[in-house]
């Protein structure tokens, strides 16, 4: 194994994804290991890790596996650099749509987080007001 390849355990640690999840993403065609060792172990590169990180970041925003696959395909085609200007602009427009969807979902999550923080603060205040003060003398 050369220095630029990592086994699945190291990739799992770096991406904070389980081995099972990484294998699932392989089964669904989202991330295919760049190589296999002589013993048949999956070997990944930094590009594979970056791809897994895109998936990991999309998942909590509610993107489907199909949407993840589509976005990864778009970015692969853009990175290949063999597109005419018109086709490139079409692909960029589709990526912009994903960016807009991500921004909208982030805003929704911010609202949910704010509400959750308000709720936690309400509970904390309730507990503080309901518990008798100890060690206070008159």
Secondary structure in CASP SS format (residue, H / E / C, confidence):
PFRMAT SS
TARGET T0000
AUTHOR 0000-0000-0000
METHOD secondary structure of the structure
MODEL  1
X C 1.00
X C 1.00
X C 1.00
X C 1.00
X C 1.00
X E 1.00
X E 1.00
X H 1.00
X H 1.00
X H 1.00
X H 1.00
X H 1.00
X H 1.00
X H 1.00
X H 1.00
X C 1.00
X C 1.00
X C 1.00
X H 1.00
X H 1.00
X H 1.00
X H 1.00
X H 1.00
X H 1.00
X H 1.00
X H 1.00
X H 1.00
X C 1.00
X C 1.00
X C 1.00
X C 1.00
X C 1.00
X C 1.00
X C 1.00
X E 1.00
X E 1.00
X C 1.00
X C 1.00
X C 1.00
X C 1.00
X C 1.00
X E 1.00
X E 1.00
X E 1.00
X C 1.00
X H 1.00
X H 1.00
X H 1.00
X H 1.00
X H 1.00
X H 1.00
X H 1.00
X H 1.00
X H 1.00
X H 1.00
X H 1.00
X H 1.00
X H 1.00
X H 1.00
X C 1.00
X C 1.00
X C 1.00
X C 1.00
X C 1.00
X H 1.00
X H 1.00
X H 1.00
X H 1.00
X H 1.00
X H 1.00
X H 1.00
X H 1.00
X H 1.00
X H 1.00
X H 1.00
X H 1.00
X H 1.00
X H 1.00
X H 1.00
X H 1.00
X C 1.00
X C 1.00
X C 1.00
X C 1.00
X H 1.00
X H 1.00
X H 1.00
X H 1.00
X H 1.00
X H 1.00
X H 1.00
X H 1.00
X H 1.00
X H 1.00
X H 1.00
X H 1.00
X H 1.00
X H 1.00
X H 1.00
X H 1.00
X H 1.00
X H 1.00
X H 1.00
X H 1.00
X H 1.00
X H 1.00
X H 1.00
X H 1.00
X H 1.00
X H 1.00
X H 1.00
X H 1.00
X H 1.00
X H 1.00
X H 1.00
X H 1.00
X H 1.00
X H 1.00
X H 1.00
X H 1.00
X H 1.00
X H 1.00
X H 1.00
X H 1.00
X H 1.00
X H 1.00
X H 1.00
X H 1.00
X H 1.00
X H 1.00
X C 1.00
X C 1.00
X C 1.00
X C 1.00
X C 1.00
X C 1.00
X C 1.00
X C 1.00
END
